[in-house]
Amino acid sequence: MPNGHGGVPFLGTPIFFAAMFATFAGLPLKTLLGWAWVAICLVFAALVGWRLAYSLHMWDADEYGGAYTEPDVYRRAVRRYRVLALVYTVLTVAVGFSILWWRGLP
């Protein structure tokens, strides 16, 4: 929406995907789905890391499609986002797997 009204709030998507991870990790689906349950949960954990990197490093630079950000600042933000998205994704998948390990793997 124009003028910053509406849209997705800051850190909205990482919180949403974290809630989805917690929902799937908390449901008693491991006997029904087996390792597919683990895969679904880890996909949600990876999405948390990916969207967390965007929210932290691209939020201000990508506002209005990057139209009001200088090109060199935008390129630096994109570079930082791409590198740290990989780092955050690996970290959140590791944390998610450790939670599933603690909960009990199938």
Secondary structure, DSSP 4 states (H G I P E B T S, - for coil): -GGG-SSPPTTHHHHHHHHHHHHHHHSS-HHHHTHHHHHHHHHHHHHHHHHHHHHHHTTTTTGGGGTTS-HHHHHHHHHHHHHHHHHHHHHHHHHHHHHHHHH---
